[in-house]
Amino acid sequence: MFNTIEKLFIQLLEKHGVDRYQWPYLAVIKIQEEVGELAQVYLKYNLGDLSQKEKIRQELADVIFAVQGMARYFDCDLIREMEATIRRAQSK
Ligand SMILES: [Mg+2]
């Protein structure tokens, strides 16, 4: 699945004419944008608009998409890094 996300992210970069040196900059802005959208829909949900639940799911996936875009630039295997995070948390 992450390979597909990577390919889509590369297409997004090409669509916007972003070169490799600007890639992390675009990715970090995209992460901020998607986290902001997630916060917006969550706040609506938290205020009682239960119809936002599906939108929350979609925004969570958008966040992961953006994070994967940045991870790819840094040759970061997110699954391996998340496993390491779990091990660190378990050892505390
Ligand atoms: Mg979004």
PDB file of the backbone (N, CA, C, O) and the ligand in Angstrom, with CONECT records:
HET     MG  A 101       1
ATOM      1  N   MET A   1       0.814  -1.202   0.000  1.00  0.00           N
ATOM      2  CA  MET A   1       0.000   0.000   0.000  1.00  0.00           C
ATOM      3  C   MET A   1       0.856   1.264   0.000  1.00  0.00           C
ATOM      4  O   MET A   1       0.554   2.223  -0.711  1.00  0.00           O
ATOM      5  N   PHE A   2       1.946   1.265   0.816  1.00  0.00           N
ATOM      6  CA  PHE A   2       2.776   2.464   0.862  1.00  0.00           C
ATOM      7  C   PHE A   2       3.416   2.746  -0.490  1.00  0.00           C
ATOM      8  O   PHE A   2       3.631   3.909  -0.835  1.00  0.00           O
ATOM      9  N   ASN A   3       3.728   1.698  -1.272  1.00  0.00           N
ATOM     10  CA  ASN A   3       4.283   1.933  -2.608  1.00  0.00           C
ATOM     11  C   ASN A   3       3.292   2.688  -3.484  1.00  0.00           C
ATOM     12  O   ASN A   3       3.680   3.572  -4.248  1.00  0.00           O
ATOM     13  N   THR A   4       2.024   2.342  -3.375  1.00  0.00           N
ATOM     14  CA  THR A   4       1.002   3.048  -4.143  1.00  0.00           C
ATOM     15  C   THR A   4       0.912   4.497  -3.692  1.00  0.00           C
ATOM     16  O   THR A   4       0.800   5.405  -4.515  1.00  0.00           O
ATOM     17  N   ILE A   5       0.961   4.712  -2.379  1.00  0.00           N
ATOM     18  CA  ILE A   5       0.916   6.081  -1.858  1.00  0.00           C
ATOM     19  C   ILE A   5       2.106   6.876  -2.386  1.00  0.00           C
ATOM     20  O   ILE A   5       1.967   8.031  -2.789  1.00  0.00           O
ATOM     21  N   GLU A   6       3.274   6.243  -2.379  1.00  0.00           N
ATOM     22  CA  GLU A   6       4.468   6.925  -2.879  1.00  0.00           C
ATOM     23  C   GLU A   6       4.290   7.340  -4.337  1.00  0.00           C
ATOM     24  O   GLU A   6       4.638   8.457  -4.720  1.00  0.00           O
ATOM     25  N   LYS A   7       3.747   6.431  -5.144  1.00  0.00           N
ATOM     26  CA  LYS A   7       3.541   6.742  -6.563  1.00  0.00           C
ATOM     27  C   LYS A   7       2.568   7.901  -6.722  1.00  0.00           C
ATOM     28  O   LYS A   7       2.782   8.790  -7.547  1.00  0.00           O
ATOM     29  N   LEU A   8       1.498   7.891  -5.933  1.00  0.00           N
ATOM     30  CA  LEU A   8       0.519   8.975  -6.010  1.00  0.00           C
ATOM     31  C   LEU A   8       1.135  10.297  -5.572  1.00  0.00           C
ATOM     32  O   LEU A   8       0.835  11.348  -6.140  1.00  0.00           O
ATOM     33  N   PHE A   9       2.005  10.240  -4.550  1.00  0.00           N
ATOM     34  CA  PHE A   9       2.641  11.465  -4.082  1.00  0.00           C
ATOM     35  C   PHE A   9       3.570  12.027  -5.158  1.00  0.00           C
ATOM     36  O   PHE A   9       3.642  13.238  -5.365  1.00  0.00           O
ATOM     37  N   ILE A  10       4.277  11.125  -5.836  1.00  0.00           N
ATOM     38  CA  ILE A  10       5.159  11.567  -6.922  1.00  0.00           C
ATOM     39  C   ILE A  10       4.332  12.219  -8.034  1.00  0.00           C
ATOM     40  O   ILE A  10       4.732  13.238  -8.597  1.00  0.00           O
ATOM     41  N   GLN A  11       3.181  11.625  -8.341  1.00  0.00           N
ATOM     42  CA  GLN A  11       2.283  12.229  -9.351  1.00  0.00           C
ATOM     43  C   GLN A  11       1.827  13.611  -8.910  1.00  0.00           C
ATOM     44  O   GLN A  11       1.735  14.532  -9.721  1.00  0.00           O
ATOM     45  N   LEU A  12       1.537  13.752  -7.599  1.00  0.00           N
ATOM     46  CA  LEU A  12       1.112  15.050  -7.067  1.00  0.00           C
ATOM     47  C   LEU A  12       2.218  16.079  -7.237  1.00  0.00           C
ATOM     48  O   LEU A  12       1.963  17.223  -7.613  1.00  0.00           O
ATOM     49  N   LEU A  13       3.450  15.664  -6.957  1.00  0.00           N
ATOM     50  CA  LEU A  13       4.590  16.570  -7.108  1.00  0.00           C
ATOM     51  C   LEU A  13       4.735  16.996  -8.562  1.00  0.00           C
ATOM     52  O   LEU A  13       4.925  18.174  -8.862  1.00  0.00           O
ATOM     53  N   GLU A  14       4.643  16.007  -9.471  1.00  0.00           N
ATOM     54  CA  GLU A  14       4.796  16.311 -10.897  1.00  0.00           C
ATOM     55  C   GLU A  14       3.673  17.223 -11.382  1.00  0.00           C
ATOM     56  O   GLU A  14       3.898  18.134 -12.178  1.00  0.00           O
ATOM     57  N   LYS A  15       2.459  16.964 -10.892  1.00  0.00           N
ATOM     58  CA  LYS A  15       1.303  17.781 -11.281  1.00  0.00           C
ATOM     59  C   LYS A  15       1.531  19.249 -10.914  1.00  0.00           C
ATOM     60  O   LYS A  15       1.150  20.155 -11.657  1.00  0.00           O
ATOM     61  N   HIS A  16       2.158  19.465  -9.756  1.00  0.00           N
ATOM     62  CA  HIS A  16       2.376  20.830  -9.283  1.00  0.00           C
ATOM     63  C   HIS A  16       3.756  21.358  -9.669  1.00  0.00           C
ATOM     64  O   HIS A  16       4.141  22.461  -9.280  1.00  0.00           O
ATOM     65  N   GLY A  17       4.495  20.554 -10.441  1.00  0.00           N
ATOM     66  CA  GLY A  17       5.797  21.006 -10.908  1.00  0.00           C
ATOM     67  C   GLY A  17       6.805  21.199  -9.792  1.00  0.00           C
ATOM     68  O   GLY A  17       7.666  22.075  -9.875  1.00  0.00           O
ATOM     69  N   VAL A  18       6.705  20.390  -8.749  1.00  0.00           N
ATOM     70  CA  VAL A  18       7.613  20.515  -7.611  1.00  0.00           C
ATOM     71  C   VAL A  18       8.820  19.623  -7.837  1.00  0.00           C
ATOM     72  O   VAL A  18       8.668  18.429  -8.094  1.00  0.00           O
ATOM     73  N   ASP A  19      10.022  20.190  -7.743  1.00  0.00           N
ATOM     74  CA  ASP A  19      11.212  19.373  -7.946  1.00  0.00           C
ATOM     75  C   ASP A  19      11.629  18.693  -6.636  1.00  0.00           C
ATOM     76  O   ASP A  19      11.087  18.985  -5.570  1.00  0.00           O
ATOM     77  N   ARG A  20      12.591  17.793  -6.739  1.00  0.00           N
ATOM     78  CA  ARG A  20      12.992  16.966  -5.601  1.00  0.00           C
ATOM     79  C   ARG A  20      13.458  17.793  -4.404  1.00  0.00           C
ATOM     80  O   ARG A  20      13.254  17.388  -3.260  1.00  0.00           O
ATOM     81  N   TYR A  21      14.071  18.929  -4.651  1.00  0.00           N
ATOM     82  CA  TYR A  21      14.602  19.725  -3.543  1.00  0.00           C
ATOM     83  C   TYR A  21      13.499  20.418  -2.749  1.00  0.00           C
ATOM     84  O   TYR A  21      13.689  20.780  -1.587  1.00  0.00           O
ATOM     85  N   GLN A  22      12.351  20.597  -3.385  1.00  0.00           N
ATOM     86  CA  GLN A  22      11.230  21.230  -2.686  1.00  0.00           C
ATOM     87  C   GLN A  22      10.268  20.193  -2.102  1.00  0.00           C
ATOM     88  O   GLN A  22       9.303  20.537  -1.420  1.00  0.00           O
ATOM     89  N   TRP A  23      10.544  18.946  -2.377  1.00  0.00           N
ATOM     90  CA  TRP A  23       9.643  17.874  -1.957  1.00  0.00           C
ATOM     91  C   TRP A  23       9.331  17.900  -0.450  1.00  0.00           C
ATOM     92  O   TRP A  23       8.156  17.901  -0.082  1.00  0.00           O
ATOM     93  N   PRO A  24      10.347  17.921   0.435  1.00  0.00           N
ATOM     94  CA  PRO A  24      10.030  17.914   1.867  1.00  0.00           C
ATOM     95  C   PRO A  24       9.243  19.153   2.282  1.00  0.00           C
ATOM     96  O   PRO A  24       8.390  19.087   3.167  1.00  0.00           O
ATOM     97  N   TYR A  25       9.534  20.281   1.637  1.00  0.00           N
ATOM     98  CA  TYR A  25       8.804  21.501   1.966  1.00  0.00           C
ATOM     99  C   TYR A  25       7.325  21.329   1.653  1.00  0.00           C
ATOM    100  O   TYR A  25       6.476  21.663   2.479  1.00  0.00           O
ATOM    101  N   LEU A  26       7.007  20.813   0.471  1.00  0.00           N
ATOM    102  CA  LEU A  26       5.608  20.571   0.103  1.00  0.00           C
ATOM    103  C   LEU A  26       4.976  19.561   1.060  1.00  0.00           C
ATOM    104  O   LEU A  26       3.831  19.726   1.480  1.00  0.00           O
ATOM    105  N   ALA A  27       5.727  18.525   1.397  1.00  0.00           N
ATOM    106  CA  ALA A  27       5.192  17.471   2.256  1.00  0.00           C
ATOM    107  C   ALA A  27       4.863  17.998   3.643  1.00  0.00           C
ATOM    108  O   ALA A  27       3.817  17.665   4.200  1.00  0.00           O
ATOM    109  N   VAL A  28       5.735  18.806   4.200  1.00  0.00           N
ATOM    110  CA  VAL A  28       5.479  19.279   5.563  1.00  0.00           C
ATOM    111  C   VAL A  28       4.301  20.259   5.583  1.00  0.00           C
ATOM    112  O   VAL A  28       3.532  20.295   6.544  1.00  0.00           O
ATOM    113  N   ILE A  29       4.170  21.049   4.522  1.00  0.00           N
ATOM    114  CA  ILE A  29       3.001  21.939   4.424  1.00  0.00           C
ATOM    115  C   ILE A  29       1.729  21.106   4.285  1.00  0.00           C
ATOM    116  O   ILE A  29       0.700  21.419   4.883  1.00  0.00           O
ATOM    117  N   LYS A  30       1.813  20.038   3.485  1.00  0.00           N
ATOM    118  CA  LYS A  30       0.652  19.163   3.287  1.00  0.00           C
ATOM    119  C   LYS A  30       0.261  18.473   4.601  1.00  0.00           C
ATOM    120  O   LYS A  30      -0.924  18.315   4.895  1.00  0.00           O
ATOM    121  N   ILE A  31       1.252  18.069   5.378  1.00  0.00           N
ATOM    122  CA  ILE A  31       0.951  17.456   6.684  1.00  0.00           C
ATOM    123  C   ILE A  31       0.198  18.452   7.556  1.00  0.00           C
ATOM    124  O   ILE A  31      -0.805  18.105   8.179  1.00  0.00           O
ATOM    125  N   GLN A  32       0.682  19.686   7.599  1.00  0.00           N
ATOM    126  CA  GLN A  32       0.013  20.711   8.411  1.00  0.00           C
ATOM    127  C   GLN A  32      -1.416  20.933   7.934  1.00  0.00           C
ATOM    128  O   GLN A  32      -2.343  21.026   8.739  1.00  0.00           O
ATOM    129  N   GLU A  33      -1.585  21.016   6.625  1.00  0.00           N
ATOM    130  CA  GLU A  33      -2.918  21.233   6.056  1.00  0.00           C
ATOM    131  C   GLU A  33      -3.870  20.111   6.470  1.00  0.00           C
ATOM    132  O   GLU A  33      -4.991  20.362   6.911  1.00  0.00           O
ATOM    133  N   GLU A  34      -3.407  18.881   6.322  1.00  0.00           N
ATOM    134  CA  GLU A  34      -4.287  17.742   6.608  1.00  0.00           C
ATOM    135  C   GLU A  34      -4.579  17.603   8.102  1.00  0.00           C
ATOM    136  O   GLU A  34      -5.688  17.224   8.478  1.00  0.00           O
ATOM    137  N   VAL A  35      -3.609  17.902   8.949  1.00  0.00           N
ATOM    138  CA  VAL A  35      -3.858  17.867  10.397  1.00  0.00           C
ATOM    139  C   VAL A  35      -4.866  18.960  10.762  1.00  0.00           C
ATOM    140  O   VAL A  35      -5.722  18.759  11.624  1.00  0.00           O
ATOM    141  N   GLY A  36      -4.761  20.103  10.109  1.00  0.00           N
ATOM    142  CA  GLY A  36      -5.730  21.173  10.343  1.00  0.00           C
ATOM    143  C   GLY A  36      -7.134  20.760   9.935  1.00  0.00           C
ATOM    144  O   GLY A  36      -8.099  21.044  10.645  1.00  0.00           O
ATOM    145  N   GLU A  37      -7.252  20.088   8.789  1.00  0.00           N
ATOM    146  CA  GLU A  37      -8.565  19.616   8.342  1.00  0.00           C
ATOM    147  C   GLU A  37      -9.122  18.565   9.304  1.00  0.00           C
ATOM    148  O   GLU A  37     -10.316  18.550   9.602  1.00  0.00           O
ATOM    149  N   LEU A  38      -8.244  17.692   9.780  1.00  0.00           N
ATOM    150  CA  LEU A  38      -8.670  16.683  10.760  1.00  0.00           C
ATOM    151  C   LEU A  38      -9.184  17.363  12.032  1.00  0.00           C
ATOM    152  O   LEU A  38     -10.215  16.971  12.577  1.00  0.00           O
ATOM    153  N   ALA A  39      -8.470  18.367  12.493  1.00  0.00           N
ATOM    154  CA  ALA A  39      -8.892  19.082  13.707  1.00  0.00           C
ATOM    155  C   ALA A  39     -10.253  19.745  13.500  1.00  0.00           C
ATOM    156  O   ALA A  39     -11.101  19.724  14.392  1.00  0.00           O
ATOM    157  N   GLN A  40     -10.454  20.328  12.328  1.00  0.00           N
ATOM    158  CA  GLN A  40     -11.740  20.989  12.031  1.00  0.00           C
ATOM    159  C   GLN A  40     -12.904  20.011  12.100  1.00  0.00           C
ATOM    160  O   GLN A  40     -13.911  20.285  12.753  1.00  0.00           O
ATOM    161  N   VAL A  41     -12.772  18.887  11.436  1.00  0.00           N
ATOM    162  CA  VAL A  41     -13.898  17.944  11.418  1.00  0.00           C
ATOM    163  C   VAL A  41     -14.084  17.297  12.784  1.00  0.00           C
ATOM    164  O   VAL A  41     -15.208  16.995  13.186  1.00  0.00           O
ATOM    165  N   TYR A  42     -12.974  17.082  13.500  1.00  0.00           N
ATOM    166  CA  TYR A  42     -13.113  16.516  14.843  1.00  0.00           C
ATOM    167  C   TYR A  42     -13.841  17.486  15.768  1.00  0.00           C
ATOM    168  O   TYR A  42     -14.677  17.069  16.570  1.00  0.00           O
ATOM    169  N   LEU A  43     -13.530  18.771  15.661  1.00  0.00           N
ATOM    170  CA  LEU A  43     -14.208  19.760  16.516  1.00  0.00           C
ATOM    171  C   LEU A  43     -15.707  19.771  16.232  1.00  0.00           C
ATOM    172  O   LEU A  43     -16.511  19.869  17.159  1.00  0.00           O
ATOM    173  N   LYS A  44     -16.089  19.671  14.960  1.00  0.00           N
ATOM    174  CA  LYS A  44     -17.517  19.600  14.612  1.00  0.00           C
ATOM    175  C   LYS A  44     -18.145  18.350  15.230  1.00  0.00           C
ATOM    176  O   LYS A  44     -19.236  18.402  15.798  1.00  0.00           O
ATOM    177  N   TYR A  45     -17.441  17.234  15.109  1.00  0.00           N
ATOM    178  CA  TYR A  45     -17.930  15.977  15.677  1.00  0.00           C
ATOM    179  C   TYR A  45     -18.083  16.115  17.186  1.00  0.00           C
ATOM    180  O   TYR A  45     -19.083  15.697  17.770  1.00  0.00           O
ATOM    181  N   ASN A  46     -17.071  16.709  17.797  1.00  0.00           N
ATOM    182  CA  ASN A  46     -17.069  16.853  19.259  1.00  0.00           C
ATOM    183  C   ASN A  46     -18.186  17.778  19.744  1.00  0.00           C
ATOM    184  O   ASN A  46     -18.633  17.677  20.886  1.00  0.00           O
ATOM    185  N   LEU A  47     -18.629  18.674  18.870  1.00  0.00           N
ATOM    186  CA  LEU A  47     -19.735  19.584  19.221  1.00  0.00           C
ATOM    187  C   LEU A  47     -21.093  18.937  18.947  1.00  0.00           C
ATOM    188  O   LEU A  47     -22.131  19.575  19.118  1.00  0.00           O
ATOM    189  N   GLY A  48     -21.085  17.684  18.527  1.00  0.00           N
ATOM    190  CA  GLY A  48     -22.337  16.960  18.386  1.00  0.00           C
ATOM    191  C   GLY A  48     -22.731  16.580  16.973  1.00  0.00           C
ATOM    192  O   GLY A  48     -23.750  15.918  16.775  1.00  0.00           O
ATOM    193  N   ASP A  49     -21.937  16.991  15.977  1.00  0.00           N
ATOM    194  CA  ASP A  49     -22.255  16.647  14.589  1.00  0.00           C
ATOM    195  C   ASP A  49     -21.677  15.265  14.276  1.00  0.00           C
ATOM    196  O   ASP A  49     -20.572  15.141  13.748  1.00  0.00           O
ATOM    197  N   LEU A  50     -22.444  14.242  14.610  1.00  0.00           N
ATOM    198  CA  LEU A  50     -21.948  12.874  14.454  1.00  0.00           C
ATOM    199  C   LEU A  50     -21.774  12.476  12.993  1.00  0.00           C
ATOM    200  O   LEU A  50     -21.141  11.462  12.699  1.00  0.00           O
ATOM    201  N   SER A  51     -22.327  13.260  12.079  1.00  0.00           N
ATOM    202  CA  SER A  51     -22.158  12.963  10.648  1.00  0.00           C
ATOM    203  C   SER A  51     -20.705  13.161  10.199  1.00  0.00           C
ATOM    204  O   SER A  51     -20.343  12.777   9.086  1.00  0.00           O
ATOM    205  N   GLN A  52     -19.882  13.751  11.052  1.00  0.00           N
ATOM    206  CA  GLN A  52     -18.477  14.004  10.692  1.00  0.00           C
ATOM    207  C   GLN A  52     -17.593  12.763  10.838  1.00  0.00           C
ATOM    208  O   GLN A  52     -16.420  12.782  10.464  1.00  0.00           O
ATOM    209  N   LYS A  53     -18.159  11.696  11.379  1.00  0.00           N
ATOM    210  CA  LYS A  53     -17.339  10.509  11.667  1.00  0.00           C
ATOM    211  C   LYS A  53     -16.636   9.968  10.424  1.00  0.00           C
ATOM    212  O   LYS A  53     -15.448   9.650  10.481  1.00  0.00           O
ATOM    213  N   GLU A  54     -17.351   9.858   9.302  1.00  0.00           N
ATOM    214  CA  GLU A  54     -16.724   9.371   8.074  1.00  0.00           C
ATOM    215  C   GLU A  54     -15.665  10.353   7.580  1.00  0.00           C
ATOM    216  O   GLU A  54     -14.620   9.944   7.074  1.00  0.00           O
ATOM    217  N   LYS A  55     -15.936  11.639   7.727  1.00  0.00           N
ATOM    218  CA  LYS A  55     -14.967  12.655   7.306  1.00  0.00           C
ATOM    219  C   LYS A  55     -13.694  12.564   8.164  1.00  0.00           C
ATOM    220  O   LYS A  55     -12.589  12.775   7.664  1.00  0.00           O
ATOM    221  N   ILE A  56     -13.857  12.254   9.442  1.00  0.00           N
ATOM    222  CA  ILE A  56     -12.679  12.061  10.310  1.00  0.00           C
ATOM    223  C   ILE A  56     -11.821  10.924   9.765  1.00  0.00           C
ATOM    224  O   ILE A  56     -10.596  11.035   9.704  1.00  0.00           O
ATOM    225  N   ARG A  57     -12.465   9.840   9.374  1.00  0.00           N
ATOM    226  CA  ARG A  57     -11.712   8.697   8.812  1.00  0.00           C
ATOM    227  C   ARG A  57     -10.942   9.124   7.557  1.00  0.00           C
ATOM    228  O   ARG A  57      -9.779   8.765   7.372  1.00  0.00           O
ATOM    229  N   GLN A  58     -11.610   9.891   6.712  1.00  0.00           N
ATOM    230  CA  GLN A  58     -10.967  10.341   5.472  1.00  0.00           C
ATOM    231  C   GLN A  58      -9.780  11.259   5.772  1.00  0.00           C
ATOM    232  O   GLN A  58      -8.730  11.156   5.137  1.00  0.00           O
ATOM    233  N   GLU A  59      -9.953  12.145   6.732  1.00  0.00           N
ATOM    234  CA  GLU A  59      -8.861  13.071   7.058  1.00  0.00           C
ATOM    235  C   GLU A  59      -7.681  12.351   7.708  1.00  0.00           C
ATOM    236  O   GLU A  59      -6.528  12.718   7.480  1.00  0.00           O
ATOM    237  N   LEU A  60      -7.965  11.327   8.519  1.00  0.00           N
ATOM    238  CA  LEU A  60      -6.870  10.523   9.085  1.00  0.00           C
ATOM    239  C   LEU A  60      -6.034   9.914   7.954  1.00  0.00           C
ATOM    240  O   LEU A  60      -4.804   9.910   8.013  1.00  0.00           O
ATOM    241  N   ALA A  61      -6.710   9.406   6.936  1.00  0.00           N
ATOM    242  CA  ALA A  61      -5.996   8.815   5.797  1.00  0.00           C
ATOM    243  C   ALA A  61      -5.215   9.891   5.027  1.00  0.00           C
ATOM    244  O   ALA A  61      -4.111   9.637   4.545  1.00  0.00           O
ATOM    245  N   ASP A  62      -5.792  11.082   4.919  1.00  0.00           N
ATOM    246  CA  ASP A  62      -5.075  12.182   4.258  1.00  0.00           C
ATOM    247  C   ASP A  62      -3.781  12.513   4.996  1.00  0.00           C
ATOM    248  O   ASP A  62      -2.751  12.779   4.377  1.00  0.00           O
ATOM    249  N   VAL A  63      -3.849  12.491   6.324  1.00  0.00           N
ATOM    250  CA  VAL A  63      -2.652  12.771   7.133  1.00  0.00           C
ATOM    251  C   VAL A  63      -1.578  11.728   6.842  1.00  0.00           C
ATOM    252  O   VAL A  63      -0.413  12.070   6.636  1.00  0.00           O
ATOM    253  N   ILE A  64      -1.972  10.460   6.826  1.00  0.00           N
ATOM    254  CA  ILE A  64      -0.999   9.384   6.571  1.00  0.00           C
ATOM    255  C   ILE A  64      -0.407   9.519   5.167  1.00  0.00           C
ATOM    256  O   ILE A  64       0.786   9.293   4.964  1.00  0.00           O
ATOM    257  N   PHE A  65      -1.244   9.886   4.209  1.00  0.00           N
ATOM    258  CA  PHE A  65      -0.762  10.100   2.840  1.00  0.00           C
ATOM    259  C   PHE A  65       0.342  11.153   2.822  1.00  0.00           C
ATOM    260  O   PHE A  65       1.393  10.958   2.213  1.00  0.00           O
ATOM    261  N   ALA A  66       0.088  12.262   3.493  1.00  0.00           N
ATOM    262  CA  ALA A  66       1.071  13.349   3.514  1.00  0.00           C
ATOM    263  C   ALA A  66       2.331  12.931   4.261  1.00  0.00           C
ATOM    264  O   ALA A  66       3.443  13.250   3.840  1.00  0.00           O
ATOM    265  N   VAL A  67       2.157  12.220   5.369  1.00  0.00           N
ATOM    266  CA  VAL A  67       3.314  11.756   6.144  1.00  0.00           C
ATOM    267  C   VAL A  67       4.154  10.793   5.301  1.00  0.00           C
ATOM    268  O   VAL A  67       5.383  10.856   5.315  1.00  0.00           O
ATOM    269  N   GLN A  68       3.488   9.912   4.577  1.00  0.00           N
ATOM    270  CA  GLN A  68       4.219   8.963   3.738  1.00  0.00           C
ATOM    271  C   GLN A  68       4.995   9.695   2.653  1.00  0.00           C
ATOM    272  O   GLN A  68       6.093   9.286   2.277  1.00  0.00           O
ATOM    273  N   GLY A  69       4.419  10.772   2.160  1.00  0.00           N
ATOM    274  CA  GLY A  69       5.131  11.560   1.154  1.00  0.00           C
ATOM    275  C   GLY A  69       6.451  12.082   1.691  1.00  0.00           C
ATOM    276  O   GLY A  69       7.458  12.075   0.984  1.00  0.00           O
ATOM    277  N   MET A  70       6.452  12.532   2.934  1.00  0.00           N
ATOM    278  CA  MET A  70       7.683  13.033   3.533  1.00  0.00           C
ATOM    279  C   MET A  70       8.616  11.875   3.885  1.00  0.00           C
ATOM    280  O   MET A  70       9.833  11.976   3.728  1.00  0.00           O
ATOM    281  N   ALA A  71       8.032  10.773   4.361  1.00  0.00           N
ATOM    282  CA  ALA A  71       8.837   9.604   4.748  1.00  0.00           C
ATOM    283  C   ALA A  71       9.627   9.076   3.555  1.00  0.00           C
ATOM    284  O   ALA A  71      10.785   8.681   3.691  1.00  0.00           O
ATOM    285  N   ARG A  72       8.994   9.075   2.390  1.00  0.00           N
ATOM    286  CA  ARG A  72       9.665   8.546   1.210  1.00  0.00           C
ATOM    287  C   ARG A  72      10.915   9.354   0.885  1.00  0.00           C
ATOM    288  O   ARG A  72      11.950   8.794   0.523  1.00  0.00           O
ATOM    289  N   TYR A  73      10.813  10.661   1.016  1.00  0.00           N
ATOM    290  CA  TYR A  73      11.970  11.512   0.713  1.00  0.00           C
ATOM    291  C   TYR A  73      13.162  11.132   1.591  1.00  0.00           C
ATOM    292  O   TYR A  73      14.307  11.123   1.139  1.00  0.00           O
ATOM    293  N   PHE A  74      12.871  10.821   2.852  1.00  0.00           N
ATOM    294  CA  PHE A  74      13.934  10.499   3.807  1.00  0.00           C
ATOM    295  C   PHE A  74      14.203   8.994   3.896  1.00  0.00           C
ATOM    296  O   PHE A  74      14.837   8.522   4.840  1.00  0.00           O
ATOM    297  N   ASP A  75      13.712   8.247   2.898  1.00  0.00           N
ATOM    298  CA  ASP A  75      13.903   6.792   2.863  1.00  0.00           C
ATOM    299  C   ASP A  75      13.497   6.143   4.187  1.00  0.00           C
ATOM    300  O   ASP A  75      14.184   5.265   4.708  1.00  0.00           O
ATOM    301  N   CYS A  76      12.371   6.596   4.707  1.00  0.00           N
ATOM    302  CA  CYS A  76      11.878   6.110   5.995  1.00  0.00           C
ATOM    303  C   CYS A  76      10.825   5.026   5.768  1.00  0.00           C
ATOM    304  O   CYS A  76       9.793   5.263   5.140  1.00  0.00           O
ATOM    305  N   ASP A  77      11.107   3.839   6.290  1.00  0.00           N
ATOM    306  CA  ASP A  77      10.145   2.740   6.274  1.00  0.00           C
ATOM    307  C   ASP A  77       9.237   2.956   7.485  1.00  0.00           C
ATOM    308  O   ASP A  77       9.617   2.650   8.615  1.00  0.00           O
ATOM    309  N   LEU A  78       8.051   3.477   7.246  1.00  0.00           N
ATOM    310  CA  LEU A  78       7.176   3.857   8.363  1.00  0.00           C
ATOM    311  C   LEU A  78       6.772   2.670   9.227  1.00  0.00           C
ATOM    312  O   LEU A  78       6.666   2.800  10.446  1.00  0.00           O
ATOM    313  N   ILE A  79       6.548   1.523   8.611  1.00  0.00           N
ATOM    314  CA  ILE A  79       6.169   0.350   9.401  1.00  0.00           C
ATOM    315  C   ILE A  79       7.304  -0.012  10.363  1.00  0.00           C
ATOM    316  O   ILE A  79       7.077  -0.235  11.552  1.00  0.00           O
ATOM    317  N   ARG A  80       8.526  -0.067   9.831  1.00  0.00           N
ATOM    318  CA  ARG A  80       9.675  -0.398  10.680  1.00  0.00           C
ATOM    319  C   ARG A  80       9.860   0.642  11.792  1.00  0.00           C
ATOM    320  O   ARG A  80      10.144   0.298  12.940  1.00  0.00           O
ATOM    321  N   GLU A  81       9.691   1.926  11.427  1.00  0.00           N
ATOM    322  CA  GLU A  81       9.857   2.985  12.431  1.00  0.00           C
ATOM    323  C   GLU A  81       8.742   2.942  13.479  1.00  0.00           C
ATOM    324  O   GLU A  81       8.983   3.218  14.654  1.00  0.00           O
ATOM    325  N   MET A  82       7.533   2.598  13.058  1.00  0.00           N
ATOM    326  CA  MET A  82       6.437   2.492  14.031  1.00  0.00           C
ATOM    327  C   MET A  82       6.660   1.309  14.959  1.00  0.00           C
ATOM    328  O   MET A  82       6.352   1.375  16.149  1.00  0.00           O
ATOM    329  N   GLU A  83       7.198   0.224  14.405  1.00  0.00           N
ATOM    330  CA  GLU A  83       7.520  -0.927  15.263  1.00  0.00           C
ATOM    331  C   GLU A  83       8.575  -0.535  16.296  1.00  0.00           C
ATOM    332  O   GLU A  83       8.498  -0.950  17.452  1.00  0.00           O
ATOM    333  N   ALA A  84       9.560   0.264  15.881  1.00  0.00           N
ATOM    334  CA  ALA A  84      10.594   0.728  16.807  1.00  0.00           C
ATOM    335  C   ALA A  84       9.984   1.649  17.864  1.00  0.00           C
ATOM    336  O   ALA A  84      10.378   1.608  19.029  1.00  0.00           O
ATOM    337  N   THR A  85       9.030   2.471  17.456  1.00  0.00           N
ATOM    338  CA  THR A  85       8.347   3.352  18.416  1.00  0.00           C
ATOM    339  C   THR A  85       7.602   2.526  19.460  1.00  0.00           C
ATOM    340  O   THR A  85       7.633   2.836  20.651  1.00  0.00           O
ATOM    341  N   ILE A  86       6.933   1.470  19.000  1.00  0.00           N
ATOM    342  CA  ILE A  86       6.208   0.593  19.925  1.00  0.00           C
ATOM    343  C   ILE A  86       7.187  -0.054  20.913  1.00  0.00           C
ATOM    344  O   ILE A  86       6.929  -0.116  22.115  1.00  0.00           O
ATOM    345  N   ARG A  87       8.312  -0.533  20.377  1.00  0.00           N
ATOM    346  CA  ARG A  87       9.303  -1.167  21.271  1.00  0.00           C
ATOM    347  C   ARG A  87       9.822  -0.167  22.318  1.00  0.00           C
ATOM    348  O   ARG A  87       9.979  -0.507  23.490  1.00  0.00           O
ATOM    349  N   ARG A  88      10.085   1.078  21.871  1.00  0.00           N
ATOM    350  CA  ARG A  88      10.557   2.100  22.821  1.00  0.00           C
ATOM    351  C   ARG A  88       9.507   2.367  23.890  1.00  0.00           C
ATOM    352  O   ARG A  88       9.825   2.490  25.073  1.00  0.00           O
ATOM    353  N   ALA A  89       8.247   2.454  23.459  1.00  0.00           N
ATOM    354  CA  ALA A  89       7.167   2.730  24.418  1.00  0.00           C
ATOM    355  C   ALA A  89       6.997   1.577  25.402  1.00  0.00           C
ATOM    356  O   ALA A  89       6.728   1.789  26.585  1.00  0.00           O
ATOM    357  N   GLN A  90       7.156   0.363  24.903  1.00  0.00           N
ATOM    358  CA  GLN A  90       6.999  -0.804  25.778  1.00  0.00           C
ATOM    359  C   GLN A  90       8.144  -0.937  26.773  1.00  0.00           C
ATOM    360  O   GLN A  90       7.975  -1.521  27.844  1.00  0.00           O
ATOM    361  N   SER A  91       9.296  -0.403  26.427  1.00  0.00           N
ATOM    362  CA  SER A  91      10.458  -0.555  27.311  1.00  0.00           C
ATOM    363  C   SER A  91      10.512   0.530  28.383  1.00  0.00           C
ATOM    364  O   SER A  91      11.375   0.491  29.260  1.00  0.00           O
ATOM    365  N   LYS A  92       9.613   1.483  28.322  1.00  0.00           N
ATOM    366  CA  LYS A  92       9.618   2.563  29.338  1.00  0.00           C
ATOM    367  C   LYS A  92       8.949   2.119  30.618  1.00  0.00           C
ATOM    368  O   LYS A  92       8.864   2.894  31.571  1.00  0.00           O
TER     369      LYS A  92
HETATM  370 MG    MG A 101      -7.944  16.403   3.752  1.00  0.00          MG2+
END
